[in-house]
Amino acid sequence: MIRNYDKLIFEISKEGRTGYSLPKNELSQYSLAALPQALQRSSAPELPEVTEFDVVRHYTNLSNKNFGVDTGFYPLGSCTMKYNPRINEEICSLPSFTGLHPEQPAECAQGALEVYYNLAASLAEISGLSAFTLNPYAGAHGELTGLMIMRSYHIQRGDLKRTKVIVPDSAHGTNPASAAVCGLQIVEVKSTANGTVDVEDLKPLLDDTVAGIMMTNPNTLGIFETEIPEISHLVHECGGLLYYDGANLNALLGKCRPGDMGFDIMHINLHKTFSTPHGGGGPGDGPVGVRAGLENLLPNPQVKKNSEGKFYIDTDDASLGSVSSFLGNFGVAMRAYTYILTLGRENVKMVGPLAVLNANYVKESLKNEYYLPIEGVCKHEFVFDGLADKSTGVTTLDIAKRLLDYGYHAPTIYFPLLFHQSIMIEPTETESKETLDEFIAVMKLVAKEAIENPEIVKSAPHTTPVRRLDETTAARFPKVTYKQMKG
Amino acid sequence: MKYFPHTQQDIEQMLQVAGLKSLDDLFAEIPAELQFNREFALPEAMSEVEVRRFFEALGKKNSNLICFAGAGVEDHYAPSIINPIISRGEFLTAYTPYQPEISQGTLQYIFEYQSMITQLTGMDVTNASMYDGCTATAEAMMMCVAAAKKRNKVLLSSTVNPKIKRVVETYAKFNGIVVDVISEKDGVTDLQELTEKLQAGDVAGVILAQPNFYGIVEDYTGVADACHANKALMVMNANPSTLAVLKTPGEWGADIACGDGQSLGIPMSYGGPYVGYLACSNALVRKLPGRIVGYTNDVDGKRAFVLTLQAREQHIRREKANSNICSNQSLMALYVTIYMSLMGEKGLKEVNELSYSGAHYLAEQLVATGKCTMAFDKPFLNEFAVKTNVCAAKIQAALLEKGILGGVRIADDMLLFCVTEQRTKAQIDTLVDVIKNI
C-alpha cells in the first residue's frame, strides 16, 4: 500500500468537473426536450463529478487495498486460484471480436463462431463428453442449466415422477441451491469415514423418483471417489443420470475424464480449470457438456457447423430453452480458448499431476502441526480439521486471519461441513516449490504462535488496510448506498 | 507455454516428501479402466507469436460493421481509461471478497456501484450485480413469487425483449411459475388487459420494459397502483443509460428494477461479458438474491465495507433457495462504476441527447425515402421500429454490402434501428442513401 487512502468517489466530487469527452451534436435541432415531460425524470441522478485523472488515482488507490493472484499465493480450496496469463487478456480485447453485435449475421461473425465451436469441442475432448454449450455465465448457472437438462430428459421421456436429486453431504453449497431453483427436491447421501459417498447409504435412496445424482470427483475433501463405476452403474440402472460438478476438474486434467467415469452431464468453471481471471467475483463462465444422445437438450441458441465448414446459429425445439441473452460470456470463452492453445496438448495433461503433487507436498509437510482427519494421497486439495493442538483455543478463523498478516490469502475455511474446523487448501499447479516452502514455513510459524502467543493470532490481522470488521452491525442496520451511509 | 514452474529436481524432491516414486503414484487409486492414457486431440502448444497470428486470422473472418442494431445491445463509446484500470491485477485476479481485510478495493467499488445504480434507477437498494439483464429479470420474477408466497403467476408484457422473455419463461417452466403474456396495442402494453388480469387476485408480479423492445418510452401511469391494489409487485426492466433522463422505475412506483448494464459503455463483445443489475425497494431487501456490500467499521473504528445480509434465504436454507446465484459480474460492475464516474450525470445526459438526435434524424430521413413508415406513433429515445414496403431482409442485405449493420429484423416488413452517440450524421446519410436506392 502506497498511502492510506480512504475516500469514496462521491467524496472527491466537485460540482462542475467532468471526466468525459463526446463529439459535438451535429443534429441538435432534434432535442430530448421534446420528449413528454411526464416521461422524464424529475431530478438528476447524484453521480460523482470528477476528472479522468481523479478517477485514475481513486481506483488505483482502491486497487492497492486488494489482494489478487498477481499479488500473492491463494491456498483457497475448491477455487483453483491459478495464474491468469496476460496473453488471454490481450486476445479477448481484439477489436475484431469486441466490436461484434450479437445480432450480426452469422456469416459476418465466422471467426467468433469458430472460437465458440472449437472451444466447445476442446472441452468435450478434455472431459470425454459429446457436446458443450458455452451459454451459462458461471459455475452455479452451469449447474442450474445441467439440472434443467436432467429434468428435460426425464420429462421428454414422459417420466414425470423423477423430481429428486441426490447430493452428497460433502457437496459444494451451490448444488442443493441449484437443484431447488430447478424445482427438484434434494436427498442427501452420507459420506463414509474416509470421506467418499457411502454406497450402502445410496442404494436404498435409488428408486423411480430419482432424477439423478450430483457429484464432484475428486470430492470436496480432495478424495477420488473410487466407487464411481459402481455408483454410475446403480444410478443408471435405476433410470437416473449422473451430474458432474466440474469445480474440481483441475485435479484430473490429463489423467481421467468425467465422461469415461459414466457422467452424463457436467459443467466446467472456466475461471478455475481454464485460468480465466476471477475478477473479484466474476465474470465467470460455466460451460455445460453432455454425453451423446442429450445434445438436443442443450440451451438455445446452439452453434453448429455445416458440411461446408460454415458455422451457424441454430435453435432446437427439444432444447430446455434459453438461460442467457445470447452465447454466454463470449469474452471469457476467448480467454479460455487462448489458454488451451498456448498450453497445448503436451502441457494440458501435466496440469492435473502437478496440481496434485503440489497439494500432497503441502499436506505431508504440515500434518504434524495441523490435524489431518483423512490420511493418504489426496488429489488437488485436502482438508485439515484445525490445529493439531487446539488447547489454546485458537480457531480456524484466527489462523486464516493471521495468514493475511503474512501476505497470504486465507484458505477456504469451515467448508466442507463434515468437520468443525475445516481448513481446505488447494495450491494449484502454477505455484513453485519455493512459494510452497515459504507458505509451509509460515503455516508452521502460525501453529507455533498459537501455542506461544495465542493472543496475537486471535486478534489478527494486524497489518492489513483494515482489521476485523463489525459484521453484526452491518447486517442489523444495513447501509448499502452512499445515500444511506450519509443518513 | 508451460504455466507451471516445476523442474525435474523439484518433482523428485516433492514426491519424496509425499513418500511416492512417480507422478503416476498420485493417481494409483483410480481404477485402470478410468485412466486416460492417450494424447489429447488438441493442437500442440502455440507461442505468443503464433497465438496472436492465429486469432488475428480468425478476427479477419468477422466483419466490423457500422452498427445501427440495438435490441438490448448498443454500440456505446467506451472511455479509454476503463480497461487499464480494470486490468490491474489487484482487481482482475482477485477472488470474491470473502476476506474483507484484504478486499477493500473490491468491496468499496461494489458499494460505489450500488450507490450509483440506486441513483439511476431511483430504487432504495441493489445487489452487487447479476450475470446479465435476462437472468436479472428471471431472478426478479422469482423474487415476486417468493414474496407473494402462495401465488405462482406473473404477467409479462408482450413489449419486453423476446430474449428476456425466453430466459424468464425457461426459469418459470422449471419452477412451476405461470407466465401470462399481456398483449400489446400500438406497440405498448395493453394496460386495460393488465388491470383486468390483476383483478383476478392471483398475480405475484408484473414485468414491464422501459424503453420497451420497440424503443418506445411507455407511459406506465397508474400501473403501480393497480399492482399494489391487487398485492402484486411491479418489475421494470429498464435500460440504465436512458435512466439518466427518463422517469425512473422508482418514480413509476416499481418494486423491482432490473436490466442489463451493457449500455453503460461495455463493448458489445458478441454478447458478453456484460453485467445485470437488480434493484428493489427497502421492503424487499431480504428477498434480494446475490451479494450485497454494506458499510461498517473495523475494530479500530476505521470505515470499511463488507458483504452483508448473508443470512438470507439461499444461505441458510439452501434446499429451499429461491436463487442459486453465487458470483456476481464483479469486474464488469467495476467497469460500469468507472464509466458512471467519468460520465457523471452531465455526460450520461449528453449521450442520451446525441442518441436522441441521431435516432430522430434517422427516423425522419427513412420516412422521407418513401420506403419506410414509422411502425408506431409513440415517443422514443434512441431506438425505433419502421415498417417497410421493401422486404426487410433485402434492406439488411443491401446495407451489409456497405458495411452497415442495418437494424434488427423483427418481422418480414419491420426493422428496429438504434442510434448511439458513436454514429455520425454522415453514417446516417449513407444508410438512408442505400435504402433510397433499393
Interface residues (C-beta under 8 A of the other chain):
Chain A: D6 L8 I9 F10 R17 T18 G19 Y20 L22 P23 N25 E26 L27 S28 Q29 Y30 S31 L32 L35 P36 A38 L39 Q40 R41 S42 A44 P45 E46 L47 P48 E49 V50 E52 V55 V56 H58 Y59 T60 L62 S63 N64 K65 N66 F67 G68 V69 D70 T71 Y74 L76 C79 M81 K82 Y83 N84 P85 I87 E89 E90 I91 S93 L94 P95 S96 F97 T98 G99 L100 H101 P102 E103 Q104 P105 C108 A109 Q110 G111 A112 E114 V115 S122 E125 I126 G128 Y137 A138 G139 A140 H141 E143 L144 M148 R151 G173 T174 P176 A177 S178 A179 A180 V181 C182 G183 Q185 I186 F224 T226 I228 P229 G254 K255 C256 R257 D260 M261 S275 P277 H278 G279 G280 G281 G282 P283 G284 P299 N300 L320 G321 S322 V323 S324 S325 F326 L327 G328 N329 F330 G331 V332 M334 T338 I340 L341 T342 L343 G344 R345 E346 N347 V348 K349 M350 V351 P353 L354 V356 L357 N358 N360 Y361 K363 E364 S365 V377 K379 A400 K401 L404 H409 A410 E429 T430 E431 S432 K433 P461 T464 P465 V466 R467 R468 L469 D470 E471 T473 A474 A475 P478 K479 V480 T481 Y482 K483 Q484 M485
Chain B: M1 K2 Y3 F4 P5 H6 D10 I11 Q13 M14 L15 V17 A18 G19 L20 L23 D25 L26 F27 A28 E29 I30 P31 E33 L34 Q35 F36 E39 F40 A41 L42 P43 E44 A45 M46 S47 E48 V51 R52 F54 F55 E56 L58 G59 K60 K61 N62 S63 N64 L65 C67 A69 A71 G72 V73 D75 Y77 P79 I81 N83 I85 S87 R88 G89 E90 F91 L92 T93 A94 Y95 T96 P97 Q99 P100 E101 I102 S103 Q104 G105 T106 Q108 Y109 F111 E112 Q114 S115 M116 T118 Q119 L120 G122 D124 V125 T126 A128 S129 Y131 D132 G133 C134 T135 M142 K163 I164 R166 V167 E169 T170 Y171 K173 F174 N175 G176 V217 D219 T221 L243 A244 V245 L246 K247 T248 E251 D260 P267 M268 S269 Y270 G271 G272 P273 Y274 V275 V285 R291 I292 V293 G294 Y295 T296 N297 D298 V299 D300 K302 R303 A304 V306 T308 L309 Q310 A311 Q314 R318 E319 K320 A321 N322 S323 N324 I325 C326 S327 N328 Q329 S330 L331 M332 L334 T337 I338 M340 S341 L342 M343 G344 E345 K346 G347 L348 K349 E350 V351 N352 E353 L354 Y356 S357 G358 H360 Y361 P379 L381 Q396 L400 L405 V408 E421 T424 K425
